[in-house]
Amino acid sequence: MRAFVTGGTGFVGSAVVRKLIAAGHKVRALVRPGADTRMLEDLPVDRVMGDLSQVDILATGMVGCQWIFHVAALYSYWGHNWDDFRRANVDGTRNLLEAASRVGIDRLVYTSSIAALGLNKDHSPANEQTPSSLQDMTSPYKRSKFLAEEIAREYASGGLPVVIVNPSTPIGIGDHKPTPTGQIIVDYLNGRMFGYVDTGLNLVDVDDVAAGHLLAAGKGRLGERYILGGENISLKAMLDLLADVSGLPEVHLRIPHGVALAWSYLDVALSRIIPGRLPAATPDKVRLAYNYEFFDSTKARTELGLPTTPVRSALRKAVAWYRDNGYSPTGMTNEFDGSST
């Protein structure tokens, strides 16, 4: 099988590329000029130079490919405006799907996000059927992913063989930017995580997310969405596990949401006037933390066979990767072996 992958230089996309190669498939990856390609180095990948604005280049790159994985997306809570998200996530998805409709393909897996899904007010895990609307989307990123998924469904209803996957919050190997969640881990490892807010999230090993993409291509029902998630966990419990696997001190200070929101405005203001400074928190990120982003991946586990790596193991891999790649000091851990518990 030959696969065409967008976003292959990124965190999730590079994990998908590695899974495809390990399974014996040939990979062709779209690479933006000037992109950081460290995660593709030494991999047998054919590179197609271009971006999501170039429909003709996308279509040419897809010729001869049976599977398409559209993983590329702009994911950020700082430094971008709505037009950036619209061009990358909304217009880019439409362009990719339009290109795919011009060539013969067997399956297209569109990587959406739990950001496009609804949440339950009682903090119980949401699933693929939990209601959501554009009005529920509290940030430009979330709005763009909601609209992009709507476009994917339009093409699916028009006959394009699309399957939608909604990864939760991936962690693990290769988060080189890093993502907002990866930044939490990096900040903790560097002693910059002095407190936490009362919130929860669904953590999943990025390798499980990648496996879910291949399973969706092989087994997913056309037009359906599948949550690719792992374990629901509070932020405090996540930090406690980080302390356990890293050998660093626990974080004990609980910060009220109101205080965190006020600080985020100051943090952003400082970052706007101090060259090179990045805010540790933004108002959008703090507002997101008002909700428990708990999700149920039963559908993906039942229909696709989605694997579930223990979150402790995923965090251990993330910590080791960040330390090995110079994001934080190397330190001893409290773990005596590499087994997961």
C-alpha positions in Angstrom: 0.0 0.0 0.0 1.2 3.5 -0.7 0.1 6.4 1.6 0.1 10.1 1.2 0.5 12.0 4.5 0.2 15.7 5.3 1.7 16.9 8.6 4.3 14.2 8.5 6.9 16.5 10.0 4.8 17.1 13.1 4.1 15.2 16.3 1.1 13.1 15.3 1.9 13.0 11.6 5.5 11.7 12.1 4.1 8.9 14.4 1.7 8.0 11.6 4.6 7.9 9.1 6.6 5.6 11.5 3.6 3.2 11.9 3.0 3.1 8.1 6.7 2.2 7.5 6.8 -0.4 10.2 3.7 -2.0 8.7 5.5 -2.3 5.3 3.7 0.6 3.5 5.3 3.1 1.2 5.0 6.7 2.3 4.9 10.0 0.4 4.8 13.1 2.7 3.8 16.7 1.9 6.6 18.9 3.3 6.4 22.7 3.5 9.4 24.6 2.3 11.5 25.5 5.4 9.7 22.9 7.6 11.6 21.3 10.5 12.1 17.8 9.1 14.0 16.2 12.0 11.3 13.6 12.5 11.6 12.4 8.9 15.4 12.0 8.9 16.7 8.6 8.1 13.1 7.4 7.2 12.4 6.0 3.7 9.9 8.7 2.8 9.3 10.4 -0.6 8.9 14.1 0.0 6.5 16.3 -2.0 7.4 20.0 -1.6 4.4 22.2 -1.2 1.6 23.3 1.1 -2.1 23.0 1.6 -2.9 26.0 -0.5 -1.7 24.2 -3.7 -4.5 21.9 -4.9 -2.6 20.8 -8.0 0.5 19.8 -6.1 -1.6 18.0 -3.6 -3.4 16.0 -6.3 -0.2 15.2 -8.1 1.3 13.9 -4.8 -1.7 11.7 -4.3 -1.4 9.9 -7.7 -0.7 6.2 -7.1 -1.6 6.4 -3.4 -4.4 4.3 -2.0 -4.5 5.8 1.5 -4.5 9.5 2.3 -3.9 10.8 5.9 -4.6 14.4 6.4 -2.9 15.1 9.7 -1.6 18.6 9.1 -3.1 21.4 11.2 -2.2 24.6 13.0 -2.4 23.9 16.7 -1.5 26.8 19.0 -2.9 29.2 21.6 -0.4 32.0 21.0 1.0 34.0 18.1 -1.8 33.4 15.5 -5.0 35.0 14.5 -8.3 33.7 13.1 -7.1 34.1 9.5 -4.1 31.9 10.2 -6.3 29.1 11.5 -8.9 29.5 8.7 -6.2 29.2 6.0 -4.4 26.3 7.6 -7.2 24.2 9.1 -10.4 25.2 7.2 -9.2 26.2 3.7 -6.4 23.7 3.8 -8.7 20.8 4.6 -11.1 21.8 1.8 -8.1 22.0 -0.6 -6.9 18.6 0.5 -10.3 17.0 0.1 -10.8 18.6 -3.3 -7.5 17.3 -4.5 -8.4 13.8 -3.2 -11.7 13.9 -5.1 -9.7 14.4 -8.4 -7.8 11.1 -8.0 -8.8 7.6 -7.3 -8.2 6.7 -3.6 -9.4 3.8 -1.4 -9.6 5.7 1.9 -8.9 9.1 3.3 -8.4 9.5 7.1 -9.0 13.0 8.3 -7.4 13.9 11.6 -9.9 16.1 13.4 -9.6 16.7 17.2 -11.6 16.3 20.4 -11.5 20.2 20.2 -14.4 19.8 17.7 -16.5 17.7 20.1 -19.0 18.5 22.8 -18.4 18.1 26.5 -20.7 17.0 29.3 -21.3 19.5 32.0 -21.3 16.9 34.7 -17.7 15.9 33.7 -18.7 12.5 32.6 -16.8 11.3 29.5 -18.2 12.6 26.2 -18.4 10.4 23.1 -18.9 10.8 19.3 -22.6 11.6 19.8 -22.3 14.3 22.5 -23.9 17.4 21.0 -21.7 20.3 20.0 -22.1 23.6 18.0 -19.9 26.3 16.6 -21.1 28.5 19.5 -19.5 26.0 21.9 -16.0 26.5 20.4 -14.2 28.9 22.7 -11.0 29.6 20.7 -10.0 30.2 17.1 -8.3 26.7 17.0 -11.4 24.9 18.2 -13.6 26.9 15.8 -11.3 26.0 12.9 -11.3 22.3 13.7 -15.1 22.3 14.1 -15.6 23.9 10.6 -12.9 21.7 9.0 -14.7 18.5 10.3 -17.9 19.8 8.8 -16.2 20.1 5.5 -14.9 16.5 5.8 -18.4 15.3 6.4 -19.7 17.2 3.4 -17.2 15.4 1.1 -18.0 12.1 2.8 -21.7 12.6 2.1 -20.7 13.4 -1.5 -19.1 10.0 -2.0 -15.4 10.6 -1.0 -14.3 7.6 1.2 -13.6 9.6 4.3 -13.1 8.4 7.9 -12.7 11.0 10.7 -10.6 10.4 13.7 -10.6 12.7 16.8 -7.4 12.3 18.8 -7.6 13.4 22.4 -4.4 14.8 24.0 -1.3 12.9 22.6 1.9 12.6 24.6 5.1 10.7 23.9 7.9 10.6 21.4 8.6 13.3 18.9 6.7 16.4 20.3 9.4 18.7 19.1 7.6 22.1 19.0 6.2 21.2 21.6 2.4 21.0 21.7 0.6 22.9 24.5 0.4 19.7 26.5 4.0 18.8 25.8 4.9 22.3 27.0 3.3 21.4 30.4 5.7 18.4 30.6 8.7 20.5 29.6 7.8 23.3 32.0 7.4 20.7 34.8 10.8 19.1 34.0 12.4 22.6 34.1 10.9 23.6 37.4 8.5 26.1 35.9 5.3 24.4 36.9 4.7 25.9 40.3 0.9 25.3 40.5 -2.1 23.7 38.8 -5.8 24.4 38.2 -8.6 22.1 38.8 -9.2 20.5 35.4 -9.0 17.2 33.6 -7.9 15.8 30.3 -7.7 12.6 28.3 -4.1 11.5 27.7 -3.2 9.1 25.0 0.2 7.7 23.8 0.9 9.2 20.4 1.9 5.8 19.1 -1.7 4.6 20.0 -3.1 7.6 18.0 -0.9 6.6 15.1 -2.1 3.0 15.3 -5.7 4.3 15.3 -5.1 6.1 12.1 -4.0 2.9 10.3 -6.9 1.0 11.9 -9.3 3.7 10.7 -8.0 3.3 7.2 -8.4 -0.4 7.2 -11.6 -0.9 9.3 -13.3 2.5 9.8 -16.8 3.0 8.5 -17.1 5.7 5.9 -18.3 9.0 7.2 -18.0 8.0 10.8 -15.9 9.7 13.5 -13.8 7.8 16.1 -12.3 9.3 19.3 -8.7 8.1 19.6 -8.2 8.5 23.4 -6.6 6.9 26.4 -7.1 7.6 30.1 -9.1 10.4 31.7 -7.0 12.0 34.4 -7.0 15.2 36.4 -4.1 17.7 35.8 -3.0 17.2 39.4 -2.9 13.4 38.9 -0.9 13.9 35.6 1.6 16.1 37.5 1.9 13.4 40.3 2.7 10.8 37.7 5.3 13.1 36.2 6.9 13.4 39.6 6.9 9.6 39.9 8.5 8.8 36.5 10.9 11.8 36.6 12.1 11.7 40.1 11.3 15.4 40.6 9.2 17.0 43.4 5.4 17.0 43.3 3.4 20.2 42.6 1.1 21.0 45.5 -0.2 24.6 44.9 -3.8 24.6 43.6 -4.5 27.9 41.7 -8.1 29.1 41.5 -9.4 29.6 37.9 -10.0 33.3 38.5 -6.5 33.9 39.6 -5.1 31.8 36.7 -7.2 33.8 34.2 -6.1 37.2 35.6 -2.4 36.0 35.5 -2.9 34.9 31.9 -3.8 38.4 30.8 -0.6 39.7 32.5 1.4 36.9 31.1 0.3 37.7 27.5 0.9 41.4 28.0 4.5 40.8 29.2 5.1 38.5 26.2 4.0 41.2 23.8 6.5 43.7 25.1 9.4 41.4 25.9 11.1 40.0 22.7 11.3 36.3 22.5 9.1 35.7 25.6 6.4 33.1 25.3 3.4 33.1 27.7 3.0 30.1 30.0 -0.7 30.6 29.9 -3.2 32.4 27.7 -6.8 33.3 28.4 -8.0 30.7 25.8 -5.9 28.0 27.5 -7.2 28.9 31.0 -10.9 29.1 29.8 -10.3 25.6 28.3 -9.3 24.4 31.7 -12.7 25.4 33.2 -13.9 22.1 31.6 -13.0 18.5 32.2 -12.1 17.2 28.8 -13.0 13.6 29.5 -13.8 11.3 26.6 -14.9 7.8 25.9 -13.0 5.8 23.3 -15.2 2.7 23.4 -16.2 3.0 19.8 -12.6 3.1 18.5 -11.6 0.2 20.8 -14.6 -1.9 19.8 -14.8 -1.2 16.1 -11.1 -0.6 15.3 -9.2 -2.4 18.0 -7.6 0.8 19.2 -4.7 -0.1 21.7 -4.5 1.7 25.0 -1.1 2.2 26.5 -1.1 3.1 30.3 -0.6 6.8 30.7 2.3 6.3 33.1 4.2 4.5 30.3 3.3 7.3 27.8 4.5 10.0 30.2 7.7 8.0 30.9 8.5 7.9 27.2 7.7 11.6 26.8 10.0 12.5 29.8 12.9 10.4 28.4 12.5 11.9 24.9 12.5 15.5 26.1 15.6 14.8 28.3 17.4 13.0 25.5 16.7 15.8 23.1 17.8 18.7 25.3 14.5 20.1 26.4 15.3 19.6 30.1 18.1 18.5 32.3 18.8 14.7 32.4 17.9 13.3 35.8 17.4 10.0 37.6 13.9 8.6 37.8 12.0 6.7 40.5 11.5 3.8 38.0 13.8 0.8 38.2 12.9 -0.7 34.9 11.1 0.1 31.7 8.0 -1.9 32.5 4.6 -0.2 32.5 2.3 -0.4 35.5 
